[in-house]
Amino acid sequence: MLKKQLWIGGEWVPSREYAVVKSPYSLEPVAEVAQAGEEETEAAIAAAQRAFGEMAAMPAHERGAILERVAGLMTARKEELAGLLVREAAKPLKTARGEIDRTIQTYKFAAQEARRIHGETVPLDAAPGGEGRVAFTVRKPLGVVAAITPFNFPFNLVAHKVGPAIAAGNTVVLKPAGQTPLSALAVAELFREAGLPAGALNVVPGKGSVVGEMLVRDPRVKAVSFTGSPEVGIALRSKAGLKRVTLELGSNSALIIDDTAPLTDELIARCVQGAFGFSGQVCISIQRIYVHESKYEDFLNKFTRAAGKLVVGDPADERTDLSALIHPKEVQRMERWVASAKARGASVALGGHAVSDTVYAPTVLTGVPKDEAVSCQEVFGPIVCVAPFATLEEAIANVNDSRYGLQAGIYTQNLSAAMKAADRIEAGGVMINDFPTFRVDHMPYGGVKESGIGREGVRYAIEELTELKLISIKL
């Protein structure tokens, strides 16, 4: 069985403890991966601190060239890396290939943005006493950045943290999710081959209570970028002190389909993709769909018919659309949540059962009470609730009736309705005539309420990971 060590200071480092990574689909062992303890985490932070001077002094074009080479190496190894996603995350092969393509694009964006980090001139003479001065701003790297990433996009979400940090001249200590450390360790190898200085990127899988806690509390770490649950994110922020903190937390994405929207094959296909892509284990997966009452039955019939054609099975099969959840306990949670909704009057229009110990069927529920877990919490599974509405105001109120606000969507042919929804929906992003699961990797991405603080998207992440400095010259 494959055995992987930690990546610290440009070297593979063993540990006293190893954890077995199992395939979420077959539950067969994939690899043994070293687990960092306090000693190894300390070594990683120290290595990143030592490397910061070299990274901060590195010309922008060199940082950009390193990131370009990483993108090139990923392109050459696309099938190998996609296969890794299939094994450790049970991501269907065609979905895995899509993630690798996006990750390559993210590193290319980071390479471009590395070369155009800039400030602006400030007209000090706009204020009395500012005469005879020239002022401008520059952006300076913060230092050591802690990146804590989840399992669902183990290449691209790492890229969204590591890419901007390196582009800005920072160094990184990366703690990947326990289920998907192999992807992060593969990224370390790519950066080594691309010529990144030793210590500029360190990868330390391990327990959040040990590695995460040290990263958040250590004063040498100047910023923390975290993607995960609201509970962990809120606790993290409370311990971070004056560090920069970017949090991408939970979601409960909703979509409105009004009475003017044609129920085209494209719309139905987008809804199926948004609800069931990677078994719903996507931060902006569609969880709630509100359909105007005049189109409700028609939409429900077309949606369930299309979702029922999804191929469920082995993630290594080219035909598979939907495979295992990340852990069997998540399948058990799906069963509990659906049973609870049914007990309170909800109906199952599709699915509603486990296919195996590791796979849950694509599920469509109707008549779900608003305070049921499948409606008001983050499902992170292949379950979507569909409900009718009478007025746009009612639909918007339903969308906003959530502790989350990451992204939302509306399909409409009415410009006034589109703009009203865009203005009134409480979310970090509103997609008009598209689903809330839409994301490209250079757009600003982040939420409001318990969906987090700060923004990802390469240029916006660079702003989060740099300090603005003012320079004034008296003439």
C-alpha positions in Angstrom: 0.0 0.0 0.0 1.2 3.5 -0.8 2.8 5.3 2.1 3.1 9.1 2.1 5.0 11.4 4.4 4.6 15.0 5.4 6.0 17.8 3.2 8.0 20.2 5.3 10.8 22.6 4.3 11.1 21.1 0.9 11.6 17.5 2.2 9.5 14.4 2.9 9.3 14.0 6.7 8.1 10.9 8.5 5.8 11.0 11.5 5.2 8.7 14.5 1.5 8.3 13.5 0.0 7.3 10.2 -3.7 7.1 9.1 -5.2 4.9 6.5 -7.1 6.7 3.7 -9.9 4.5 2.4 -11.9 4.7 -0.8 -15.3 6.3 0.1 -16.9 4.0 -2.5 -15.4 0.6 -1.9 -14.0 1.3 1.6 -10.8 -0.4 0.5 -7.5 1.1 1.7 -5.9 3.6 -0.7 -2.8 4.8 1.2 -1.2 5.3 4.6 -0.6 9.0 5.2 1.6 10.6 7.9 -0.2 12.6 10.5 1.4 15.8 11.9 1.6 16.4 15.6 2.7 19.4 17.5 6.4 18.9 16.6 5.8 18.6 12.9 3.4 21.5 12.8 6.0 23.6 14.6 8.6 22.6 12.0 6.2 23.5 9.2 5.5 27.0 10.5 9.2 27.6 11.2 10.1 26.5 7.6 7.4 28.8 6.2 8.7 31.7 8.3 12.3 31.1 7.1 11.2 31.0 3.5 9.2 34.2 3.6 12.1 36.5 3.1 13.0 34.8 -0.2 9.4 34.8 -1.4 8.8 38.4 -0.5 11.9 39.4 -2.4 11.1 37.3 -5.4 10.2 39.3 -8.5 6.6 39.1 -9.6 7.5 37.5 -13.0 9.3 34.7 -11.2 6.3 34.0 -8.9 4.1 34.0 -12.0 6.4 31.7 -13.9 6.4 29.1 -11.0 2.6 29.1 -11.0 2.6 28.7 -14.8 4.8 25.7 -14.6 2.5 24.2 -12.0 -0.4 24.6 -14.4 1.7 23.0 -17.2 2.7 20.0 -15.0 -0.9 19.5 -14.0 -1.9 19.6 -17.7 0.6 16.9 -18.5 -0.6 14.7 -15.6 -4.3 15.3 -15.9 -5.5 11.7 -16.1 -3.2 10.6 -13.2 -4.5 13.4 -11.0 -8.1 12.8 -11.9 -7.6 9.1 -11.0 -6.3 10.2 -7.6 -9.6 12.1 -7.0 -11.6 9.0 -8.0 -9.7 6.9 -5.5 -9.6 9.2 -2.4 -12.8 11.2 -2.9 -15.0 8.9 -5.0 -15.4 11.8 -7.4 -16.8 10.4 -10.7 -14.1 10.3 -13.3 -15.7 12.8 -15.7 -16.3 15.2 -12.7 -12.8 14.6 -11.5 -11.4 15.6 -15.0 -13.5 18.8 -14.8 -12.0 19.7 -11.4 -8.4 19.2 -12.7 -9.3 21.5 -15.7 -10.6 24.1 -13.3 -7.5 23.8 -11.1 -5.2 24.4 -14.0 -7.2 27.5 -14.8 -7.0 28.7 -11.2 -3.2 28.5 -11.2 -3.1 30.2 -14.6 -5.2 33.1 -13.2 -2.8 33.2 -10.2 0.2 33.4 -12.5 -1.5 36.3 -14.3 -2.4 38.2 -11.1 1.1 37.8 -9.7 2.2 40.2 -12.4 -0.3 42.9 -11.8 -0.5 43.4 -8.0 -0.5 47.2 -7.7 -1.6 50.1 -5.7 -2.8 53.6 -6.7 -1.9 57.2 -6.4 -3.6 59.2 -3.7 -4.3 63.0 -4.2 -3.2 64.2 -0.8 -3.8 67.9 -1.8 -7.5 67.2 -1.8 -7.2 68.0 1.9 -5.8 71.2 3.4 -2.2 70.5 4.5 -1.7 67.9 1.8 -0.1 70.3 -0.7 3.3 69.6 -2.1 3.2 65.9 -1.6 2.9 62.8 -3.9 1.5 59.7 -2.4 0.9 56.2 -3.6 0.0 52.8 -2.2 1.6 49.4 -2.7 0.6 45.9 -1.6 2.9 43.8 0.5 2.7 40.1 1.4 1.5 39.3 4.9 3.9 36.4 5.7 2.9 32.9 6.7 -0.6 31.9 5.5 -2.4 28.9 7.0 -4.7 27.2 4.5 -7.2 24.7 5.8 -9.1 22.9 3.1 -12.1 20.5 2.8 -12.5 17.2 1.0 -14.9 18.1 -1.8 -12.6 19.9 -4.2 -9.2 18.8 -2.9 -7.3 20.2 -5.9 -9.2 23.3 -6.8 -9.9 24.6 -3.3 -6.3 24.1 -2.4 -5.4 26.1 -5.6 -7.8 28.9 -4.4 -5.7 29.3 -1.3 -2.2 28.4 -2.3 -2.3 30.1 -5.7 -3.1 33.6 -4.5 -0.8 33.3 -1.4 2.2 32.4 -3.6 1.3 35.0 -6.2 1.4 37.6 -3.5 4.8 36.5 -2.1 3.5 34.7 1.0 4.4 31.3 2.2 1.9 28.6 3.1 1.3 25.8 5.6 -1.5 23.7 4.2 -3.7 21.4 6.3 -5.8 19.3 3.9 -8.9 17.4 4.9 -8.3 14.0 6.5 -10.0 12.1 3.7 -8.1 13.8 0.8 -4.5 14.4 1.8 -3.1 12.7 -1.3 -4.2 15.5 -3.6 -2.5 18.1 -1.4 0.7 16.1 -1.2 0.6 15.7 -5.0 0.4 19.5 -5.3 3.5 19.8 -3.1 5.4 17.6 -5.6 4.2 19.8 -8.5 5.4 23.0 -6.8 8.8 21.4 -6.0 9.2 20.5 -9.7 8.1 24.0 -10.7 10.9 25.5 -8.7 9.2 26.9 -5.6 11.7 27.6 -2.9 12.0 25.0 -0.1 9.6 25.9 2.8 7.4 28.2 0.8 4.7 25.4 0.8 4.4 22.9 3.5 1.7 20.2 3.7 0.8 18.7 7.1 -2.2 16.4 7.3 -3.4 15.8 10.8 -6.1 16.4 13.4 -7.8 19.8 13.4 -7.5 19.8 17.2 -3.7 19.7 16.9 -2.6 21.1 13.5 -5.5 23.5 13.0 -5.3 24.8 16.6 -1.6 25.5 16.4 -1.9 27.3 13.0 -4.7 29.5 14.3 -3.0 30.4 17.5 0.7 30.8 16.4 1.7 34.5 16.1 4.0 33.7 13.2 0.9 32.8 11.1 -0.4 36.1 9.7 -3.5 34.9 7.9 -5.9 31.9 8.0 -8.0 30.9 5.0 -10.5 28.2 5.9 -13.2 26.4 4.1 -15.5 24.1 6.2 -18.4 24.1 8.6 -19.7 27.2 10.3 -19.2 25.7 13.7 -15.5 25.2 13.1 -15.1 28.5 11.3 -16.7 30.5 14.1 -14.5 28.8 16.7 -11.5 29.4 14.5 -12.2 33.1 14.2 -12.6 33.5 17.9 -9.1 32.2 18.5 -7.3 33.9 15.6 -6.9 37.3 17.3 -5.8 40.0 14.9 -4.9 37.6 12.1 -6.5 38.1 8.7 -9.2 35.5 8.4 -11.1 34.3 5.3 -14.0 31.9 6.0 -16.0 30.1 3.4 -18.5 28.2 5.4 -21.9 26.6 5.0 -24.6 27.1 2.4 -28.2 26.2 1.6 -28.5 27.5 -1.9 -31.9 28.3 -3.3 -33.2 28.8 -6.9 -36.3 30.6 -8.0 -38.1 29.7 -11.2 -40.8 32.3 -12.0 -43.9 32.1 -14.2 -42.1 33.7 -17.2 -39.2 31.2 -17.3 -39.5 28.6 -20.1 -38.9 25.1 -18.7 -36.3 24.2 -21.4 -34.2 21.1 -21.5 -31.2 23.3 -20.6 -32.9 24.7 -17.5 -33.8 21.2 -16.3 -30.3 19.9 -17.0 -28.8 22.7 -15.1 -31.0 22.1 -12.1 -30.1 18.4 -12.1 -26.4 19.2 -12.4 -26.7 21.8 -9.7 -28.5 19.6 -7.3 -26.7 16.3 -7.8 -23.2 17.0 -9.1 -20.7 15.2 -6.9 -23.6 13.8 -4.9 -24.5 17.3 -3.7 -21.2 17.6 -1.9 -20.7 21.1 -3.3 -20.9 24.3 -1.2 -23.2 25.9 -3.7 -25.2 22.8 -4.6 -28.9 23.5 -5.1 -30.8 22.5 -2.0 -34.1 24.4 -2.4 -36.0 25.1 -5.6 -39.0 27.4 -5.5 -41.2 27.2 -8.6 -44.1 29.4 -9.5 -47.4 27.6 -8.8 -48.4 27.8 -12.5 -45.3 25.8 -13.5 -44.8 23.7 -10.4 -46.2 20.3 -11.5 -44.6 20.6 -15.0 -41.2 21.4 -13.5 -41.5 18.6 -10.9 -42.3 16.0 -13.5 -39.5 17.1 -15.9 -37.0 17.4 -13.1 -37.6 14.0 -11.5 -37.6 12.3 -14.9 -34.2 13.8 -15.7 -32.7 13.1 -12.3 -34.0 9.6 -12.5 -31.7 9.0 -15.5 -28.5 9.7 -13.6 -26.1 6.8 -13.6 -25.3 5.8 -10.0 -22.3 3.6 -9.3 -18.5 3.1 -9.4 -16.7 6.5 -9.7 -14.1 4.9 -11.9 -16.7 4.1 -14.6 -16.8 6.7 -17.4 -20.6 6.6 -17.4 -21.1 7.3 -13.7 -22.8 10.6 -12.7 -23.2 10.1 -9.0 -21.3 7.9 -6.6 -20.4 7.6 -2.9 -20.7 10.2 -0.2 -17.5 10.9 1.6 -18.2 8.5 4.5 -20.9 5.9 5.3 -22.0 8.0 8.3 -23.2 10.6 5.8 -25.4 8.1 4.1 -26.9 7.3 7.5 -27.5 11.0 8.1 -29.3 11.3 4.7 -31.6 8.4 5.8 -32.3 10.1 9.2 -33.0 13.5 7.7 -35.4 12.1 5.0 -37.2 9.9 7.5 -37.7 13.0 9.8 -39.1 15.0 6.9 -41.4 12.2 5.8 -42.7 11.8 9.4 -43.8 15.4 9.2 -45.7 15.1 6.0 -43.0 15.4 3.2 -43.4 13.3 0.1 -40.6 11.6 -1.8 -40.9 12.4 -5.6 -37.7 10.5 -6.4 -35.2 8.3 -4.5 -35.3 8.7 -0.7 -33.2 5.6 0.1 -29.7 4.4 0.3 -28.3 2.4 -2.7 -25.6 0.9 -0.5 -23.7 1.6 2.7 -21.7 4.3 0.8 -24.1 5.6 -1.8 -27.4 7.5 -1.4 -29.9 7.8 -4.3 -30.6 11.2 -5.9 -33.6 12.4 -4.0 -36.4 15.0 -4.6 -38.7 15.9 -1.7 -41.9 18.0 -1.7 -44.0 19.4 1.1 -41.1 19.7 3.4 -41.6 21.9 6.5 -39.3 24.9 6.5 -37.7 24.0 9.8 -36.8 20.4 8.8 -33.0 19.7 8.5 -33.2 18.9 4.8 -34.6 22.4 4.2 -33.0 24.7 6.7 -29.6 23.1 7.3 -26.8 22.2 4.9 -27.5 18.8 3.4 -24.2 18.3 1.6 -25.8 15.3 -0.1 -28.0 14.4 -3.1 -31.2 15.8 -1.7 -33.2 18.7 -3.0 -36.5 20.2 -1.8 -39.0 21.6 -4.4 -41.9 23.9 -3.4 -44.4 26.2 -5.1 -44.8 29.9 -4.6 -47.4 32.4 -5.6 -45.6 35.8 -5.7 -42.0 36.9 -6.2 -42.0 38.5 -2.8 -42.9 35.2 -1.2 -40.1 33.4 -3.1 -37.5 36.0 -2.1 -38.6 35.7 1.5 -38.3 31.9 1.3 -34.7 32.2 -0.1 -33.7 34.6 2.6 -35.3 32.5 5.4 -31.9 30.9 6.0 -28.9 31.3 8.3 -26.8 31.1 5.1 -26.2 33.3 2.2 -23.5 32.1 -0.2 -25.1 32.1 -3.7 -28.7 32.0 -5.1 -30.3 32.0 -8.5 -33.4 33.0 -10.4 -34.7 32.1 -13.8 -37.0 34.8 -15.2 -37.7 36.6 -18.5 -38.9 39.7 -16.5 -36.1 42.3 -16.1 -37.9 43.9 -13.1 -38.1 40.6 -11.3 -34.5 39.8 -12.0 -33.3 43.1 -10.7 -35.6 43.0 -7.6 -34.3 39.5 -6.8 -30.7 40.6 -7.3 -31.2 43.5 -5.0 -33.2 41.8 -2.2 -31.7 38.3 -2.0 -29.3 38.1 0.9 -26.3 36.3 -0.6 -22.7 36.9 -1.7 -23.7 36.2 -5.4 -27.0 36.1 -7.3 -27.1 34.3 -10.6 -29.8 35.5 -13.1 -31.0 32.9 -15.5 -28.6 30.4 -14.2 -28.3 28.1 -11.1 -26.6 29.1 -7.9 -24.0 26.4 -8.4 -22.3 28.6 -11.2 -18.7 29.5 -10.4 -15.7 30.4 -12.5 -12.4 30.8 -10.8 -11.6 34.4 -11.2 -14.9 35.8 -9.9 -15.4 37.0 -6.4 -16.8 34.2 -4.3 -18.0 34.3 -0.7 -21.0 34.7 1.4 -22.9 36.6 4.0 -24.5 35.6 7.3 -23.2 32.2 8.4 -21.8 31.5 5.0 -18.6 33.3 5.9 -16.5 36.4 5.6 -14.0 37.5 3.0 -13.8 36.6 -0.7 -12.0 34.0 -2.8 -11.5 34.3 -6.6 -7.8 34.9 -7.3 -7.5 38.7 -7.5 -9.9 39.1 -4.5 -8.0 36.5 -2.4 -4.8 38.3 -3.2 -6.3 41.5 -1.7 -7.2 39.5 1.5 -3.6 38.2 1.7 -1.7 41.4 1.2 -1.3 44.6 3.4 -1.9 48.0 1.9 1.0 50.4 2.5 0.9 54.2 1.9 4.0 56.0 0.8 4.1 59.8 0.9 6.8 62.0 -0.5 7.1 65.7 0.4 8.4 67.6 -2.6 
